[in-house]
Amino acid sequence: MDVRRWRLLLVGALLVCLLAACSAGTESRGEEPAGKNTHAPSGSALTAPPNIPSATDLPGASYDVAFAADGSGFTLRADCGEDRCRQYVAVLEANAGLWRLAESPLPEVTGDRGLTAGLTMLGPGRALITDSSERTGVPSRTWFTRDNGRTWKRGTAKPTGTTPTVPESASLVTECLALAADGNECARNRLLVVMPDTGEHRILTHQPPLKGTLAPAGDIAENALFATGLDPDSGLPTLVLSEDRGRTWRPTHMTGVAERAWAMNVVAGRSALYAVQPGQLPSHEEVKNGLMTIHVSTDGGTTWTRIWRYREGVEPLSLLGDLLVADDNSLVVYGETGAWRSTDQARTFRSNSPTRGPAGSVRRTPIGWLWTDSYGKGTCRISSDGLTWHIFDLGED
């Protein structure tokens, strides 16, 4: 995807999340966020979702939120007027039971620049805020905390050295090294590791053996990392797998991939891994975040079988966030025209939304599936199993 499109999607996502407010303290057993009922597998019990508290007395509205495995979290907030936005940070410490306003390192935003700051959780009490640079070749500004937002260390996304591995709680990101002739797409890049103890960016010593632009594709387990790019032989999109935290990479076998798509993403279910290919569909489909293919792997990511592909006019046509894989092995796609659920491994999908329109988005976090609203109503939900949901509020009364 070109640099301009990434920026537009980021700003659009932030605007969607602004003014979020939702009902507090509710659990919904067996109910998808889109409103339809689902049920646990026969003979199995639903898993209680994390009990994330609400916060309705904080200034501004939440536009980004992230969690660590111990249940601690951060949220970025903004109070926007006609010509400026004041930015805030709120923190949830593990077992604290409430969110508190922390010292924010972020400056006020004036004019029409938009909100470009993003949040990366790097473990309990540790987070990195990155304010994207508007100029090519100028590293983004960063602020790192390791004490739940009490102090922040300012830095940049410029790499400070190398690392042979991706430590636990670290994050893989990309650095563009050369733009294409049109000045928009990145022609050559590399993977960087955001170190969890310092927030510094370091070059991953052993880059994935792929052509084209690289992208991280999923940190699935303790020793399972995926990256995506183009196969050196066929030139088609593919995944490579590292089982030693980035020291070595080996190819995977994929069939039926879309030739022109954006970066793949891998998520884990109870019994299989799933990879999706988003991409640009034909203009007559009238979606911006097209869904090209869905693939499944039952051998830990060594081989992949395509179970869904784009067909003209056949839903789901778009994907917002991650593919949700529930513990009953159902799949839910949240898209621009609703939520679509499959109970037969993507052979068929049925509408899972009461109305037709954007159905929010889901992304995988260390504490479960996080669903956020598309309309600014602010409904935020967390689930450990994709079936039982806890509602929490990061908006205003």
C-alpha positions as CSV (number, residue, x, y, z in Angstrom):
1,M,0.0,0.0,0.0
2,D,1.3,3.5,-0.8
3,V,2.4,5.9,1.8
4,R,-0.4,8.4,1.1
5,R,-3.1,5.7,1.5
6,W,-1.6,4.6,4.8
7,R,-1.8,8.2,6.1
8,L,-5.4,8.6,4.9
9,L,-6.5,5.4,6.4
10,L,-4.8,6.3,9.7
11,V,-6.5,9.7,9.9
12,G,-9.8,8.2,8.9
13,A,-9.6,5.5,11.6
14,L,-8.8,8.1,14.2
15,L,-11.7,10.3,13.2
16,V,-14.1,7.3,13.4
17,C,-13.0,6.6,17.0
18,L,-13.4,10.3,18.1
19,L,-16.2,11.1,20.5
20,A,-16.5,7.5,21.5
21,A,-18.9,6.7,24.4
22,C,-20.5,3.4,25.4
23,S,-22.4,1.7,28.1
24,A,-20.4,0.4,31.0
25,G,-20.0,-2.8,32.9
26,T,-22.1,-5.1,30.7
27,E,-21.4,-8.7,29.7
28,S,-23.1,-10.3,26.7
29,R,-23.0,-14.1,26.8
30,G,-22.9,-15.6,23.4
31,E,-23.6,-12.3,21.6
32,E,-21.5,-10.8,18.8
33,P,-20.9,-7.1,18.9
34,A,-23.0,-6.7,15.8
35,G,-26.0,-7.9,17.6
36,K,-26.6,-11.5,16.5
37,N,-26.5,-14.5,19.0
38,T,-23.8,-17.1,18.8
39,H,-23.2,-20.1,21.0
40,A,-20.2,-22.0,22.4
41,P,-19.2,-25.3,21.0
42,S,-21.2,-28.3,22.2
43,G,-19.9,-29.4,25.6
44,S,-17.7,-26.4,26.2
45,A,-18.0,-23.4,28.5
46,L,-17.9,-19.8,27.5
47,T,-14.8,-18.0,28.7
48,A,-15.4,-14.9,30.9
49,P,-14.0,-11.8,29.2
50,P,-11.6,-9.4,30.9
51,N,-13.3,-6.9,33.2
52,I,-12.1,-3.6,31.7
53,P,-13.5,-0.6,33.7
54,S,-15.2,2.3,32.0
55,A,-13.9,5.9,32.1
56,T,-16.5,8.6,31.5
57,D,-14.9,11.5,33.4
58,L,-11.7,11.9,31.4
59,P,-11.3,14.9,29.1
60,G,-11.7,14.5,25.4
61,A,-12.6,11.3,23.6
62,S,-10.6,8.1,23.1
63,Y,-9.1,7.5,19.6
64,D,-6.6,4.7,20.3
65,V,-6.4,2.1,23.0
66,A,-4.0,-0.8,23.7
67,F,-3.6,-3.5,26.3
68,A,-0.8,-5.7,27.8
69,A,-1.2,-9.3,28.8
70,D,-1.7,-8.4,32.5
71,G,-4.7,-6.2,31.7
72,S,-3.0,-2.9,31.9
73,G,-3.6,-0.4,29.2
74,F,-3.2,3.0,27.7
75,T,-5.6,5.2,25.7
76,L,-4.9,8.3,23.6
77,R,-7.5,11.0,23.8
78,A,-8.3,14.3,22.1
79,D,-10.5,17.3,22.8
80,C,-11.0,19.0,19.4
81,G,-12.4,22.3,18.4
82,E,-12.6,24.0,15.1
83,D,-8.9,24.7,14.6
84,R,-7.1,22.7,17.3
85,C,-7.0,19.4,19.2
86,R,-5.6,19.1,22.7
87,Q,-4.3,15.5,23.3
88,Y,-4.3,13.5,26.5
89,V,-3.1,10.1,27.8
90,A,-5.0,7.9,30.2
91,V,-3.6,4.8,31.9
92,L,-5.1,1.6,33.3
93,E,-2.7,-0.1,35.7
94,A,-3.1,-3.9,36.3
95,N,-5.8,-4.6,38.9
96,A,-6.3,-0.9,39.6
97,G,-10.0,-0.9,38.7
98,L,-10.0,2.5,37.2
99,W,-8.4,4.7,34.5
100,R,-6.3,7.7,35.5
101,L,-5.2,10.7,33.5
102,A,-1.4,10.6,33.0
103,E,1.0,13.3,32.0
104,S,0.8,13.6,28.2
105,P,3.9,14.3,26.1
106,L,1.8,15.0,23.0
107,P,1.5,18.7,21.8
108,E,-1.6,20.4,20.7
109,V,-2.5,19.9,17.0
110,T,-3.5,23.0,15.1
111,G,-4.9,23.6,11.6
112,D,-5.9,20.7,9.4
113,R,-3.0,18.4,10.1
114,G,-5.2,15.8,11.8
115,L,-4.4,13.4,14.5
116,T,-1.3,11.3,13.5
117,A,-0.2,9.8,16.8
118,G,-0.4,6.1,17.4
119,L,0.0,3.8,20.4
120,T,2.0,0.6,20.8
121,M,1.9,-1.5,24.0
122,L,5.3,-3.0,24.8
123,G,4.4,-5.0,28.0
124,P,3.0,-4.2,31.4
125,G,3.3,-0.5,32.1
126,R,5.3,0.1,28.9
127,A,4.1,2.0,25.9
128,L,5.3,3.9,22.9
129,I,3.5,6.9,21.3
130,T,4.6,7.5,17.7
131,D,3.7,10.8,16.0
132,S,4.0,10.1,12.3
133,S,6.3,12.4,10.3
134,E,4.8,14.4,7.4
135,R,8.0,14.5,5.5
136,T,9.8,11.7,3.7
137,G,13.2,11.0,5.3
138,V,12.4,12.6,8.6
139,P,11.9,10.0,11.4
140,S,8.7,10.1,13.3
141,R,8.8,11.5,16.9
142,T,8.4,9.0,19.7
143,W,7.8,9.0,23.5
144,F,8.4,5.9,25.6
145,T,7.2,5.1,29.2
146,R,8.1,2.2,31.4
147,D,6.3,3.4,34.5
148,N,2.6,3.6,33.4
149,G,2.9,7.1,32.0
150,R,4.4,8.9,35.0
151,T,7.5,9.8,32.9
152,W,8.2,9.8,29.2
153,K,11.4,9.6,27.3
154,R,11.5,11.4,24.0
155,G,13.1,9.8,20.9
156,T,12.6,9.1,17.2
157,A,11.9,6.1,15.0
158,K,15.4,6.3,13.6
159,P,17.1,2.9,14.3
160,T,20.0,3.0,16.8
161,G,21.6,-0.3,16.1
162,T,20.7,-3.9,15.3
163,T,19.1,-6.9,17.1
164,P,19.3,-10.6,16.1
165,T,15.9,-11.4,17.6
166,V,12.4,-9.9,18.3
167,P,12.1,-10.0,22.2
168,E,8.9,-10.9,23.9
169,S,6.6,-7.9,24.0
170,A,8.6,-6.1,21.2
171,S,6.9,-4.8,18.1
172,L,7.9,-5.3,14.5
173,V,7.5,-2.2,12.3
174,T,8.7,-1.1,8.9
175,E,11.1,1.6,7.7
176,C,10.9,2.9,4.2
177,L,14.4,3.2,2.6
178,A,13.4,4.4,-0.9
179,L,10.2,5.7,-2.5
180,A,9.0,4.8,-6.0
181,A,9.1,7.2,-8.8
182,D,5.6,8.5,-8.1
183,G,6.7,9.6,-4.6
184,N,3.8,7.7,-2.9
185,E,4.6,4.0,-2.8
186,C,7.6,2.6,-0.9
187,A,9.9,0.8,-3.3
188,R,12.3,-0.6,-0.7
189,N,12.0,-1.1,3.1
190,R,13.2,-3.2,6.0
191,L,11.8,-4.5,9.3
192,L,12.7,-2.7,12.6
193,V,12.2,-4.0,16.1
194,V,10.8,-1.6,18.8
195,M,12.6,-2.8,21.9
196,P,10.3,-3.3,24.9
197,D,12.8,-2.0,27.5
198,T,13.7,1.3,25.9
199,G,11.3,2.0,23.0
200,E,14.3,2.3,20.7
201,H,14.1,1.1,17.1
202,R,16.7,-1.4,15.9
203,I,17.3,-3.1,12.6
204,L,16.4,-6.8,12.6
205,T,19.7,-8.5,11.6
206,H,18.2,-11.2,9.5
207,Q,15.6,-9.7,7.2
208,P,13.0,-12.1,5.7
209,P,14.1,-13.6,2.4
210,L,11.4,-11.9,0.3
211,K,11.2,-9.5,-2.6
212,G,9.2,-6.3,-2.8
213,T,8.2,-4.4,0.3
214,L,8.2,-6.3,3.6
215,A,5.6,-6.1,6.4
216,P,5.1,-7.9,9.7
217,A,2.2,-10.3,9.4
218,G,1.6,-11.6,13.0
219,D,3.3,-12.4,16.3
220,I,1.2,-15.5,17.0
221,A,3.0,-17.4,19.8
222,E,6.2,-17.4,21.8
223,N,8.3,-18.5,18.9
224,A,6.1,-17.9,15.9
225,L,6.5,-14.8,13.8
226,F,5.2,-14.2,10.3
227,A,6.3,-11.7,7.7
228,T,4.9,-11.0,4.2
229,G,6.2,-9.9,0.9
230,L,6.8,-11.4,-2.6
231,D,8.1,-14.8,-3.2
232,P,11.6,-14.6,-4.8
233,D,10.8,-17.2,-7.4
234,S,7.2,-16.7,-8.4
235,G,6.9,-13.0,-7.5
236,L,3.5,-13.7,-5.8
237,P,2.5,-12.6,-2.3
238,T,3.5,-15.1,0.4
239,L,4.3,-15.6,4.0
240,V,7.5,-16.6,5.7
241,L,7.7,-18.0,9.2
242,S,10.3,-17.6,12.0
243,E,10.2,-20.1,14.9
244,D,13.2,-18.5,16.7
245,R,12.0,-14.9,17.1
246,G,13.5,-13.7,13.8
247,R,16.9,-15.3,13.8
248,T,16.0,-17.5,10.8
249,W,13.1,-17.5,8.4
250,R,11.6,-20.3,6.3
251,P,9.1,-20.2,3.4
252,T,5.6,-21.4,3.7
253,H,3.5,-23.0,0.9
254,M,0.5,-20.9,-0.2
255,T,-1.9,-21.5,-3.1
256,G,-4.5,-19.4,-4.6
257,V,-3.2,-16.0,-3.4
258,A,-4.4,-12.8,-5.0
259,E,-1.6,-11.4,-7.2
260,R,-2.2,-7.8,-6.3
261,A,-3.1,-7.2,-2.7
262,W,-1.9,-5.4,0.4
263,A,0.1,-6.9,3.2
264,M,-1.2,-10.2,4.7
265,N,-2.2,-10.6,8.3
266,V,-2.3,-13.8,10.4
267,V,-4.5,-14.5,13.4
268,A,-4.8,-17.6,15.5
269,G,-7.8,-19.7,16.4
270,R,-8.2,-22.5,18.8
271,S,-7.3,-25.2,16.2
272,A,-5.9,-23.3,13.1
273,L,-4.2,-20.2,11.8
274,Y,-5.9,-17.9,9.4
275,A,-4.3,-15.4,6.9
276,V,-6.2,-12.7,5.1
277,Q,-5.3,-10.6,2.0
278,P,-6.9,-7.2,2.0
279,G,-6.6,-5.2,-1.2
280,Q,-8.2,-2.8,-3.7
281,L,-11.4,-4.3,-5.3
282,P,-12.8,-3.0,-8.6
283,S,-14.3,0.5,-8.2
284,H,-17.9,-0.7,-8.9
285,E,-17.8,-2.6,-5.6
286,E,-17.7,0.8,-3.8
287,V,-15.5,-0.4,-0.8
288,K,-12.2,1.1,0.3
289,N,-10.9,-1.9,2.4
290,G,-11.5,-4.8,0.1
291,L,-11.2,-8.4,1.1
292,M,-9.3,-10.5,-1.5
293,T,-8.7,-13.9,0.1
294,I,-8.8,-15.9,3.3
295,H,-6.4,-18.9,3.9
296,V,-6.2,-21.5,6.7
297,S,-3.3,-23.5,8.0
298,T,-3.6,-26.5,10.3
299,D,0.1,-27.3,10.6
300,G,1.4,-24.2,12.3
301,G,1.8,-22.1,9.2
302,T,3.8,-24.4,7.0
303,T,1.1,-24.9,4.4
304,W,-1.9,-22.7,3.6
305,T,-5.2,-23.5,1.8
306,R,-7.4,-20.8,0.4
307,I,-11.0,-21.0,1.7
308,W,-12.3,-17.7,0.5
309,R,-11.7,-15.5,-2.5
310,Y,-13.3,-12.3,-3.9
311,R,-16.2,-12.9,-6.2
312,E,-18.1,-10.0,-7.8
313,G,-20.9,-8.8,-5.6
314,V,-20.5,-11.6,-3.0
315,E,-20.2,-10.6,0.6
316,P,-18.1,-10.1,2.6
317,L,-16.4,-7.6,0.2
318,S,-14.5,-5.7,2.8
319,L,-12.6,-6.1,6.1
320,L,-12.0,-3.6,8.9
321,G,-9.4,-4.7,11.4
322,D,-8.7,-8.4,11.9
323,L,-10.6,-11.6,11.0
324,L,-12.3,-12.8,14.2
325,V,-11.8,-16.5,14.9
326,A,-14.1,-17.5,17.8
327,D,-13.5,-20.5,20.0
328,D,-16.4,-22.4,18.4
329,N,-14.4,-22.1,15.1
330,S,-16.8,-19.6,13.6
331,L,-15.3,-16.7,11.5
332,V,-16.6,-13.2,11.6
333,V,-15.7,-10.5,9.1
334,Y,-16.4,-6.9,10.1
335,G,-16.7,-4.8,7.0
336,E,-18.1,-1.6,5.5
337,T,-21.5,-3.2,4.8
338,G,-22.0,-5.1,8.0
339,A,-20.7,-8.1,9.9
340,W,-20.6,-11.5,8.2
341,R,-20.4,-14.8,10.0
342,S,-19.4,-18.3,8.8
343,T,-19.9,-21.5,10.6
344,D,-18.5,-23.7,7.8
345,Q,-15.0,-22.5,7.3
346,A,-15.8,-19.6,5.0
347,R,-17.8,-21.8,2.5
348,T,-20.8,-19.5,3.2
349,F,-21.3,-16.3,5.1
350,R,-24.5,-14.9,6.6
351,S,-25.2,-11.4,7.7
352,N,-24.6,-10.9,11.4
353,S,-25.8,-7.2,11.5
354,P,-29.2,-5.8,12.2
355,T,-28.6,-3.0,9.6
356,R,-26.4,-2.6,6.5
357,G,-23.4,-0.3,7.0
358,P,-20.0,-0.2,8.8
359,A,-20.1,-2.8,11.6
360,G,-17.1,-1.6,13.6
361,S,-13.8,-3.4,13.7
362,V,-12.1,-6.1,15.7
363,R,-8.4,-6.5,16.4
364,R,-6.5,-9.1,18.4
365,T,-4.9,-7.9,21.7
366,P,-2.9,-9.8,24.3
367,I,-6.1,-10.0,26.5
368,G,-8.5,-10.9,23.7
369,W,-10.5,-9.5,20.9
370,L,-11.2,-5.8,21.1
371,W,-14.2,-4.5,19.1
372,T,-14.8,-0.7,18.5
373,D,-17.7,1.1,17.0
374,S,-17.8,2.7,13.5
375,Y,-20.3,5.5,14.1
376,G,-18.8,7.4,17.1
377,K,-21.3,5.9,19.5
378,G,-18.3,4.5,21.3
379,T,-19.4,0.9,22.0
380,C,-16.2,-0.9,23.0
381,R,-16.1,-4.6,23.8
382,I,-13.5,-7.1,24.8
383,S,-13.8,-10.9,24.6
384,S,-11.5,-13.8,25.4
385,D,-13.2,-16.3,23.2
386,G,-15.0,-14.2,20.5
387,L,-18.3,-15.3,22.0
388,T,-18.7,-13.6,25.4
389,W,-18.3,-9.8,25.5
390,H,-17.7,-7.2,28.2
391,I,-18.7,-3.7,27.3
392,F,-16.6,-0.7,28.6
393,D,-16.7,3.0,28.1
394,L,-13.9,5.3,27.2
395,G,-16.1,8.2,26.2
396,E,-17.8,11.1,28.0
397,D,-21.1,11.2,29.9
